[in-house]
Amino acid sequence: MVAARLPPAALTLKQFLQRQKVLGIYRSMLRAIQQVPEEADRKYLRDWARDEFKRNRGATDQDAVRMMITQAKNHLEELQKSLALARSS
């Protein structure tokens, strides 16, 4: 019987869950950006989000990743609050 082996680049469960969390935040951010009324502002925000997530793609330090997740959540909340205020005005 052959033992199942993980590929060398396999993620740990903790890394996998963090990756899913990051991807969820990224998708939520892109959805929120779609609600921005001005096309130029949407493009700027979309490019900014992509650049930030790409720039930090290779981060492996768990504490640094947690800090970046917290910062991304804060940016997302600020964007959502700004959009809600713009709609109510």
RARAQUI-V953217 format. One record per backbone hydrogen bond with DSSP energy under -1.0 kcal/mol. NH is the residue of the N-H (numbers start at 1). CO is the residue of the C=O. If there is no record, write none. Layout:
# RARAQUI-V953217
NH|CO, NH|CO
This chain:
# RARAQUI-V953217
10|7, 16|12, 17|13, 18|14, 19|15, 20|16, 21|17, 22|18, 23|19, 24|20, 25|21, 26|22, 27|23, 28|24, 29|25, 30|26, 31|27, 32|28, 33|29, 34|30, 35|32, 36|33, 42|38, 43|39, 44|40, 45|41, 46|42, 47|43, 48|44, 49|45, 50|46, 51|47, 52|48, 53|49, 54|50, 55|51, 56|52, 57|54, 59|56, 65|61, 66|62, 67|63, 68|64, 69|65, 70|66, 71|67, 72|68, 73|69, 74|70, 75|71, 76|72, 77|73, 78|74, 79|75, 80|76, 81|77, 82|78, 83|79, 84|80, 85|81, 86|82, 87|83, 88|84, 89|85
